[in-house]
Amino acid sequence: MSILDQPPKLINANWQQWSQRLSTWLAQTRSSLRHKLTGESAAEDGVLLWDRENKEPTISLNGEFVPLTIADGYGLFRCNVDQSPAAANTAYAIPYDETAINEDVAVGTPTSRITFTRAGLYYIAFSVQVTSNNSSTKNLWFWPRLNGTDLSGSTIKASISDNNYTMVASRSSLFHAQAGDYLEAMYAADSTSVTLDASAATAFAPAAPCVTVNITRLRQL
């Protein structure tokens, strides 16, 4: 049996030395986080447990166990191909052709769908680059759609007029997703004379996607 298998003994009633040796022994022999079981009490703040079901640590806070989310559930997706509405005042889903980085969030089928492996509260940042094809005023709308349902109060409305003028519209927000859910970025315009413009690289700057979506999981549900 190793000396590390036994707690230190009290010698000559020297409590200070014993407490120091005990602290060292505990640090050397500490085990993994205890698993969170049904009926665990969160009455005391600061109790750290491992949630086996959701595969992440939790800590008790204000009477409940709060997840300490591990860095997972994220993705950066781009559309690098021009998109133009075939008809005015008609909703279209934006497809993605590039996944820059991801974990537990991925492009699905069709490629306009971003799918979620883990339930959670997610942060999303969306940006789009639009070019006007004539000098008339055009209105555009952009909004998220979760599992085929539009998210209320989420639309970006923008106007563009000058010929060959390019603008960027963006917005960030929070939303809940369950495992297996999918998210789409929708757009519409009251004219077909606009393009979601993916610009080619130049000698001095890299290419610009027409749409970029950045998603980060903040915590489990």
PyMOL commands that set and color helices and strands:
alter all, ss='L'
color gray80, all
select helices_A, chain A and resi 3-5+15-29
alter helices_A, ss='H'
color red, helices_A
select strands_A, chain A and resi 48-51+56-61+64-67+74-79+92-93+98-103+105-107+114-116+120-132+138-146+149-150+156-160+166-177+182-189+194-196+211-219
alter strands_A, ss='S'
color yellow, strands_A
deselect
rebuild
show_as cartoon
